[in-house]
C-alpha cells in the first residue's frame, strides 16, 4: 500500500476579522436577554474574533460552496498542484447550501474542474476528517493520484433573527445562544498525494480513527427537530417547512447538559487509542485539538494527568480564539496556521483531535512531518 | 521491605511531598487508573440508555418511579457500609493504614442512606416502606458480588469498584438530578442525595492515586484483579438500575 501525504493546505476566512463588540452587527440581536447569554458564552469559549461570509449590511459574500472552493484553490496553490492532476474531491460540512444534491457536486461546479470523483460527507465538526480518510485511503490504494479535501461552514446564516421561530424572541435558550456566539464562517482544505513534493515539507498521514457513540446518546448538537427527544418530529414530516420553522424545528441547537456527559466516553476512547496504538503522550510534539484546554475543565485535565495521558499544555496548538470556531473547517485552519507559524521539523509528530458533539463521536489523526 | 516503606510514605499525607503522594509520577499507578478510566467512560456512556434514566431525560418519569428508585437505592446503599466494613476486616498486616481508608468510607455510606430516607419522605414516601425495602434483582447481584470480593484477603481490588461508583457522583448525579427536577417539578429537598453528591463528592482521584501508590499494587495480580472488579461492578451497577422495582 502506498503512503498518503498532505502536500498543501489553504483557507478561506472571508472578510475582515470581526471582534466581539461588532459581532452582533453580523448575527443580529434578538433581545437583551439573548445578548447576555451571548456575553456569557464569549467568556466561556474565549473567542476574540471570527469571520462572517456576509457584509455588515447583511449581504452574503460567499456561499458555503464558495468558501470550500476558495480554500481548495489556496491549497492547490500551496501544493503546486495543477487542476488537471486532481482526480478526487471529498467535502465535509455540517450543512451544504442546498438540501439536495450532495455538497461536493456544488464545490466541483464552483471549481470548474473536470474528471473528478466526488464524495460528500455531512456530519458536524468531524465531517472533514471523514472526507480526509476517504482521500487518504484512495491515495493509499492507488485509486487517486491527487485528492482535494475541504471542510467548510456558512454557520452565520443559521443565526439571523428571522431564522428562528417568532416566539424565540421571548424564550432565549442558552444552548442556541451558545452556538450563535461560538460558531462562525470559513473554509479550509488540504491536498493529499502519494508523494511529498521534493524540497518541501509535507505531512505524512499515519492514521485516522473515529468512533461514534450514537448508540448510547441522543442528539447533542442538531437542527431539524424541535427537541432531541427520540420521538421529536423531523422538520420534513411537518405539514410544511413554515410549520416546522414556527415549531422551532429548523434552529441549530445544543444540549448543554448532555455535552458534559460526553467527556467520559471521549476520554475513554482516547485512552484506549493510546494503549492500542502504543502512543506515549510525551512523544507527541504538537497536539491540535478542536477544543481549548480551558474548556476541557479542571476535572478532565486532572483525569488525563492521573492516567499519564495529558499532552503537556505547551504543546497544544489552537487558533480558535482568533479564527473563530469554523466547525468542520477548524482542524484544517489550525493545520494551516501551524505550518505557517512554526518551523516544521522532519520527524515531528502531530496528534489531531476532533470531538463532535452532534451525536457523540470523536476522531483522531496522527501525522508526521517529512 | 519495599511494601512497608511505601506505606510509610504513601498514606501519611503530611509527611510526604505532594508529587509522590499524588502518585501521578508512578507509571504503574497511571496505567491502572487509565484502565479504570476506560471502564468508567464506557459505564457512564451506557447510563443514558438505562430505562429509568432515559425516562427522566425524556420527561416520561413519574413521581412513583422516582420514589421506587430512591427506595431501591436505599436498600442498596444500606448494604454499602456492610461490605466496606467487611472489606476492612479482611485487611491484614502490613496494610493497616489502608484499612482505615475503608473505615472512613463506611461512615460516608451511612450518611448516604439517611439522605435517601429524607428525599423519600419528601416525595410523600411512607418511611415504613424503607424499613421493609428489599434489594432489587440487580442489587442482589451487586451486593453478593461486593460481599464476595470483600471477604477475600486484602481486597484492594474494591478500590476499582469504589472508583466506578464514586465517579457517578462527580459526573452523572447532577444531570440526573436536573432531569428529574425538570420532569417532576421537584424541590431541592426531594433530590438532596443526588445534589449532595454532585456538589460535594471529594476528589476521589487523589485518594485513589495515594492508596494505589502505597504498595497495594505489589500484591501479586492486584492490578488486573482491580480492573476486573471495576468492570464487573460497573456492569452490575447498571443491572441494579435496569432492575429498579423488580424484586422477584
Interface residues (C-beta under 8 A of the other chain):
Chain A: X213 X215 X216 X217 X218 X229 X230 X257 X258 X260 X261 X263 X264 X265 X266 X267 X268 X269 X271 X272 X274 X275 X299 X302 X303 X305 X306 X307 X308 X309
Chain B: X23 X24 X27 X30 X31 X33 X34 X37 X38 X39 X40 X41 X42 X44 X45 X46 X48 X49 X57 X58 X59 X167 X170 X171 X172 X175 X178 X179 X203 X205 X208 X209
